[in-house]
Amino acid sequence: MYLHTQLLINDILPDEPDPAAANALQEGLGGQFGEIRTMMQYRFQSMNFRGDPSSKPYKDLLQGVGTEEISHVELIGTTIARLLDGSPNYQGKKNNPVDKPGAKGATPLKIALDTGPRKGHRWGAVTCGFVAV
């Protein structure tokens, strides 16, 4: 059972529509290491947890992490929707490769793979972004 409160962890209100930013967030929401995958993985592991009753704290831990991931999915999904509100009027940023319409628009993952990680940074599989080292 879940209790839903109509309050986001961090309410993000964009200044203007930004489809490129929404595109970048989509990878973190539903990409290979996105929040949806992480949420489903923890939830499934907690439901499928069997064993000695003394290991219940571990099951509860998995269940707690999976439940927290639900809020991350809600936060990122809501932010994407807000970034797209009013986007037909958005003119784009000329220097942003993600902003080019149609097949010429690159995805954030493709840009990252083409340019490679910058020196002093590494990929974080859980957060799906660069982490300073």
C-alpha positions in Angstrom: 0.0 0.0 0.0 1.2 3.5 -0.8 0.3 6.9 0.5 0.6 9.7 -2.1 1.0 13.3 -1.0 0.4 16.0 -3.6 3.8 17.5 -2.9 6.9 17.0 -5.0 10.3 16.5 -3.2 11.7 19.5 -5.1 9.2 21.5 -7.1 11.0 22.6 -10.3 9.3 25.4 -12.2 11.1 26.3 -15.5 11.3 29.9 -16.7 10.5 29.0 -20.3 9.8 25.9 -22.4 12.9 23.9 -23.1 12.4 20.7 -25.2 16.1 20.1 -25.3 16.2 19.9 -21.5 13.1 17.6 -21.6 14.9 15.4 -24.1 18.0 15.2 -21.8 15.8 14.2 -18.8 14.1 11.5 -20.8 17.2 9.4 -20.8 17.4 9.7 -17.0 13.7 8.7 -16.7 13.4 5.8 -19.1 16.9 5.1 -20.4 19.0 2.0 -19.8 19.9 3.1 -16.3 16.9 5.3 -15.8 14.7 5.8 -12.8 11.9 3.6 -14.2 14.2 0.6 -14.6 15.7 1.2 -11.1 12.3 1.5 -9.5 11.0 -1.7 -11.2 14.2 -3.6 -10.3 14.0 -2.8 -6.6 10.3 -3.3 -6.4 10.6 -6.7 -8.1 13.5 -7.8 -5.9 11.6 -6.9 -2.7 8.4 -8.7 -3.8 10.5 -11.8 -4.8 12.6 -11.8 -1.6 12.5 -15.2 0.2 14.5 -16.7 2.9 15.0 -16.8 6.6 12.6 -14.5 8.5 15.6 -12.9 10.1 16.5 -11.4 6.7 13.3 -9.3 6.7 15.2 -6.0 7.3 16.9 -6.6 3.9 13.6 -7.1 2.2 12.3 -3.9 3.9 15.4 -2.0 2.7 14.8 -3.1 -0.9 11.1 -2.2 -0.6 12.0 1.2 0.9 14.4 2.0 -1.9 11.9 0.9 -4.6 9.2 3.1 -3.0 11.6 6.1 -3.0 12.3 5.5 -6.7 8.6 6.0 -7.4 8.9 9.5 -6.2 12.0 10.1 -8.5 9.9 8.8 -11.5 7.2 11.3 -10.6 9.6 14.2 -10.1 11.4 13.7 -13.4 8.2 12.9 -15.4 6.5 16.1 -14.0 9.6 18.2 -14.8 9.6 16.9 -18.4 6.0 17.8 -18.8 6.6 21.3 -17.4 9.5 21.8 -19.7 7.3 20.9 -22.7 4.4 23.2 -21.7 4.2 25.9 -24.3 6.9 24.3 -26.5 5.2 25.0 -29.9 6.2 28.7 -29.3 9.8 27.7 -28.4 12.3 28.9 -31.0 15.3 26.8 -29.8 18.9 27.6 -29.1 21.0 27.7 -32.2 24.2 26.2 -30.6 22.5 23.3 -28.9 22.8 20.0 -31.0 19.8 18.5 -29.2 17.6 21.4 -30.3 17.8 20.6 -34.1 14.4 19.3 -35.2 13.9 15.9 -36.8 16.6 13.3 -37.5 19.4 15.9 -37.1 18.7 16.3 -33.4 21.0 14.2 -31.3 20.1 12.6 -28.1 22.0 13.4 -24.9 23.3 9.8 -24.8 24.6 10.0 -28.4 26.4 13.3 -27.7 28.0 11.8 -24.6 29.1 8.7 -26.5 30.5 10.8 -29.4 32.5 13.2 -27.2 33.4 10.7 -24.5 33.8 11.5 -20.8 35.8 14.6 -20.0 39.0 14.2 -18.1 38.4 14.1 -14.4 34.8 12.8 -14.8 33.3 9.3 -14.9 29.9 7.9 -15.7 27.6 7.2 -12.8 25.5 4.2 -13.7 22.8 4.9 -11.0 22.5 8.6 -11.6 23.0 8.5 -15.4 25.2 11.5 -15.4 28.7 12.8 -14.9 30.1 12.7 -11.4 33.2 14.8 -10.5 36.1 12.7 -9.4 
